Amino acid sequence: IEELKKDIEKSELPTVIFSKNLDHQTLILLEAKITSNELPGFQIERNFVRDYKEGPSFAHLIGYTGETKAEELKADPENYSIFDYVGRVGLEKFYEGILRKNSGKVRLKKDALGNIISKETIQLPEPGKSLVLWLDSDLQKKTEEELEKVLKNVGAQKAAAVALDPKTGGVLALVSLPSFDNNSFSKGQDPEEIRSLLNDPLEPLFNRAISGKYL
């Protein structure tokens, strides 16, 4: 309780996220307590997060999303909520405005005990737009595989490779090694795992393909 009080006091937002990624048993238990008013002021929000297939192979190119920050919510409260995830790096960041969905708006009326009296939809939700890449996923994975072989043969640990379509300039493959799993950032964010990535001397989060300097 004391920890929760501290979180509420230091929060700059009207809503404080108390717990994330609830298991099914905990979810059912909390829903029952909230419905019976044993936990006044609490609510459960269902949310969606990215599931990056074969994350490490495409992490530097696609990037990842992260939780909305207080300053972002204040700057654009119409399009963001505390429960949203925002593109942080890679294509997720660059195309954030295009990929972003419109969650819609619902107006709730509650009594003094927090019971919902009425619910009115004032704006329907809309999906974000799709993004189609030049990327050849088989070539991407093959490039990664061959690059790892080269590193092993020469005794190195870092490398980058880019394959472009000479006719269009479209990026067919973009690999930076070592890589990381971008699901680590979109699903719960284990503090120990994130700290390990940030402190790794090989800098797996650094995109050598677009940010490295080469002679």
Secondary structure, 3 states (H helix, E strand, C coil): CHHHHHHHHHCCCCCCCCCCCCCHHHHHHHHHHHHCCCCCCCCCCCCCCCCCCCHHHHHHHHCEEEECCHHHHHHCCCCCCCCCEEEEEHHHHHCHHHHCCECCEEEEEECCCCCEEEEEEEECCECCCCCCCCCCHHHHHHHHHHHHHHHHHHCCCCEEEEEECCCCCCEEEEEEECCCCCHHHHCCCCHHHHHHHHHCCCCCCCCHHHHCCCC
